[in-house]
Amino acid sequence: MVWLSDDFAAAPQPRIESLAALAEAGFRSILCNRPDEEVAPSENSAAMAAAAEAVGLGFAAIPVGHAPITPAMIAAQARAMDDLPGPYFAYCRAGFRSSVIWALTQAGRRPTSEIVGALERAGFALPGLRAQIEALAAGR
């Protein structure tokens, strides 16, 4: 798990049995960025949502595939973060896509250097993302 901000962590998909531990650790919402076609039905977003809600966690599914992240995905992630309480635990297969979509949702909300720095501290050096973040920030 990597912390990108004081209220947002990204990680590989947790096991359903570990959601109670996430709630006990202080997370209030789960953001699923893993498409259902990547997992078994027992681990899909509906199963994860039911398990999250059973332990008192908010849940939103914003699938992010391996194709480019679209403006609709960014808007859906931002809306989920506006509507659900933090801290947030976001997951995909490895945490990378959840980290990138977080960065894109933060464009215009945080300084670009802060966003890029958080990604770099998490081990994700993506120099090309800076221009995309700045373009999104300029469009807000």
Solvent accessible surface area in square Angstrom, and as a share of the most:
residue,aa,sasa,rsa
1,M,123,0.55
2,V,41,0.23
3,W,129,0.45
4,L,10,0.05
5,S,17,0.11
6,D,129,0.67
7,D,47,0.24
8,F,0,0.00
9,A,0,0.00
10,A,1,0.01
11,A,6,0.05
12,P,69,0.44
13,Q,32,0.14
14,P,21,0.13
15,R,179,0.65
16,I,56,0.29
17,E,124,0.55
18,S,41,0.26
19,L,1,0.01
20,A,40,0.31
21,A,56,0.43
22,L,21,0.11
23,A,30,0.24
24,E,149,0.67
25,A,76,0.59
26,G,38,0.36
27,F,9,0.04
28,R,133,0.49
29,S,0,0.00
30,I,0,0.00
31,L,0,0.00
32,C,3,0.02
33,N,0,0.00
34,R,40,0.15
35,P,8,0.05
36,D,62,0.32
37,E,153,0.69
38,E,55,0.25
39,V,24,0.14
40,A,51,0.40
41,P,111,0.70
42,S,77,0.49
43,E,79,0.35
44,N,36,0.19
45,S,20,0.13
46,A,72,0.56
47,A,30,0.23
48,M,1,0.00
49,A,19,0.15
50,A,64,0.50
51,A,19,0.14
52,A,0,0.00
53,E,111,0.50
54,A,87,0.68
55,V,56,0.32
56,G,67,0.64
57,L,6,0.03
58,G,19,0.18
59,F,29,0.12
60,A,21,0.16
61,A,49,0.38
62,I,10,0.05
63,P,71,0.44
64,V,0,0.00
65,G,25,0.24
66,H,146,0.65
67,A,71,0.55
68,P,114,0.72
69,I,29,0.15
70,T,55,0.32
71,P,108,0.68
72,A,75,0.58
73,M,45,0.20
74,I,12,0.06
75,A,46,0.36
76,A,27,0.21
77,Q,0,0.00
78,A,9,0.07
79,R,137,0.50
80,A,11,0.08
81,M,23,0.10
82,D,93,0.48
83,D,110,0.57
84,L,41,0.20
85,P,51,0.32
86,G,22,0.21
87,P,39,0.24
88,Y,14,0.05
89,F,9,0.04
90,A,0,0.00
91,Y,1,0.00
92,C,1,0.00
93,R,145,0.53
94,A,55,0.42
95,G,2,0.02
96,F,82,0.34
97,R,19,0.07
98,S,0,0.00
99,S,0,0.00
100,V,15,0.09
101,I,0,0.00
102,W,1,0.00
103,A,0,0.00
104,L,2,0.01
105,T,0,0.00
106,Q,10,0.05
107,A,0,0.00
108,G,46,0.45
109,R,117,0.43
110,R,67,0.25
111,P,83,0.52
112,T,23,0.13
113,S,73,0.47
114,E,76,0.34
115,I,0,0.00
116,V,9,0.05
117,G,14,0.13
118,A,3,0.02
119,L,3,0.01
120,E,99,0.44
121,R,185,0.67
122,A,21,0.16
123,G,62,0.59
124,F,41,0.17
125,A,75,0.58
126,L,50,0.25
127,P,115,0.73
128,G,62,0.60
129,L,17,0.08
130,R,93,0.34
131,A,69,0.53
132,Q,78,0.34
133,I,0,0.00
134,E,83,0.37
135,A,68,0.53
136,L,51,0.25
137,A,32,0.25
138,A,89,0.69
139,G,69,0.67
140,R,142,0.52
